């Protein structure tokens, strides 16, 4: 049960009861997301059971459930769209009102959760044979990354700069490498994470304290980056992104900032003269989830190598601290059945 980043308690609660069309899932692996430790965002909803990167096993299926049965290994996602509104029909599923209101009960940092009927209908996927629960729990974060790169229209041969080499930054680096990006560079303040960025596909890794545009020009034939992906909410990174994008390039703002952060943008220099595209992304659609599972199954994104800590429920507080400190950890997986 989450109260603050420093106050995560092990509490007893009855297992959820399910109804028609629903599933009871035994959680086997649930990843801690960077958004789980955004205290300004989470505290207003506390106390709450968090966790939305979930893989587990069906232990009970409600009346009318036909596609899943007891014993199935599944990924279940918390946000699902209606598929019928203006936004969904325009392919913009992640701004659907239904998507922003749906969830499961409780969060994934629990032994069992209830998947509501709408989630079962469009947000539950069978885990491919041979894939571990741990690897499958990456489906949701990888789906978000995949959607972001699609929104940014990534193309083979492009130069890419990823600002921030936490877990999502590393997923972006590895996916961009898989999709055939040209020169890939990454930044961070922590050398451990810069080493990880190199491991997962970055040809160059710079301290975020460096003059990043100058460093890019040194390694990219005098040019800046065709695609800049911002994976940190630090205000200085937002400015860095705008100064690091090449003419005709794109900046993808992937990470949220604290409330109230704004970035001044020169209309003439950014848009009129340099034809730069600024875009954002939020969450993922069911199609993104399915594609992410295929990428993981094929070994195209090396998610298992990104896991640095596996903890039981009683150690969840440690996991939150490791994730919030953002130093010598990458992905922390909570395994409620440990």
Secondary structure by P-SEA (a helix, b strand, c coil): cccccccccccccccccccccbbbbcccbbbbcccccccccccccccccccccbbbbbcccccccccccccccccccccccccccccccccccccccccccccccccccccbbbbcccccccccccccccccaaaaaaaaaaaaaaaaaaaacccccbbbbbccccaaaaaaaaaaaaacccbbbbbcccaaaaaaaaaaccccccccccaaaaaaaaccccccccbbbbccccaaaaaaaaacccccbbbbbcccccccbbbbbccccccccccccccccccccaaaaaaaaaaaaaccccccccccccccccaaaaaaaaaaacccccbbbbbccc
